[in-house]
Amino acid sequence: MRTINRGELALAAALSAVAGYVDAVAFVHLGGYFVSFMSGNTTQMSASVVDAMTGPALKCLSIIALFVVGVMAGTIVRRLTGEARGRSAVMLSVSVALGVAAVLGSVWSGYAALMVAAVAMGMLNSVFEKSGEVSVGLTYMTGTLVKAAQRLVDAAFGGERWVWARHLLLWLAMAVGALIGAAAYRGMDLGSLWFPFVTVASLTAVIVFVPAGQKVVGA
């Protein structure tokens, strides 16, 4: 978030909303498991191990592993395509994965669909990568809330006045996305997975065909 223009901030907020949406669909369908929020899965896995609940522990571990595979895949795509085309290439890859998830959810297995969605959510974190590091976290909000709180204190002590709002916007976007995702699932079941696919595919088209604007500085 140190160098990000308004267009990129809007993209980050939209993708955070997608992550929240997909996570909510998975959480409801799988009965308490996440495909974006690996901290929650890690805690649940450990608690399940203590309670000798092998099935839930293995399910958490498998989702975590698929998420990591997704991060690795996104990073590889980014490395192979270079700085200029890396973002659009990762976005295209996420679109394909979400499309596969939507098809699987519609014609075959909800569980398989959401495992593919976990890979897609891992890949999503490579959209905002700079110098080999994630510059904007899209699927995890604890660090984002910490930064919002820190920047709010900075503003109170004479620092930049509104930088904290950028971080809070990402959290709010994820929360709203999760709200919409849960509501969509209640009405459409796994047919609701078509919406994140269409959203990410549309955003991919926008960043491919619309020139990037000038950057503004923020912490």
Residue, then its C-alpha position, 0 to 999 in steps of 0.5 A: m500500500r506504499t505506492i498505489n493509485r486510485g485505480e489499483l486501490a479500487l481493484a484491490a477493494a474489488l478483489s478483497a470483496v471477491a475473496g470475502y464472497v468466495d470464503a462465505v460461500a465455502f464457509v456455509h457450504l462446507g460447514g465452517y471451513f474457509v478457502s481464503f482465511m487460513s488462520g481460521n483453518t489452522t486454528q480449527m485444524s489444531a483444535s480438531v487434532v486435540d479432540a481426535m477429530t481426524g476428518p476435520a483436521l485433514k480437511c483443514l490441512s488439505i484446504i491449507a495445502l491447496f491454498v499454498v499451491g495456489v500461492m505458488a502457482g500465482t507466483i510462478v505465473r508472475r515470474l514467467t510473465g514479468e512485471a509488465r504483464g504479471r498482474s493481468a496474467v495472474m488475474l487471468s489464471v484466477s479467472v480460469a480457476l474460478g470458472v472451473a470451480a463454477v462449472l464443477g459446482s454446477v455439474w459435479s461436486g461442490y466439495a471439488a469446486l471449493m477446493v479449486a476455489a481455494v487454489a484460486m484464492g491462493m493465486l489471488n494474493s500474487v495480483f499485488e506483488k512487488s519485488g517478490e513480496v505481496s504488497v497488498g494482502l487480499t485474502y487476510m485482514t488481520g494485518t490490514l486492520v493492524k495497519a489501519a489502526q497504526r495509521l490512525v494513530d499516526a494521523a492523530f500524531g500529525g501524520e498523513r490524515w487519511v492513509w488509514a482509510r485505505h486499509l479499512l476500505l479493504w476490510l470493509a470490502m471483504a466484509v461486504g463481499a462475504l455478506i453478499g456471498a452468504a446471501a447469494y448462496r442461500g438463494m442460488d447454492l453453488g450457482s453463486l460461484w458464477f458471480p466471482f468468476v464473472t467479476v474477476a474476468s471482467l476486472t481482468a479485461v479492464i486492466v488489460f485494456v485500460p492504461a494504468g494511471q499515475k501513482v500516488v504515494g501512501a503508507 
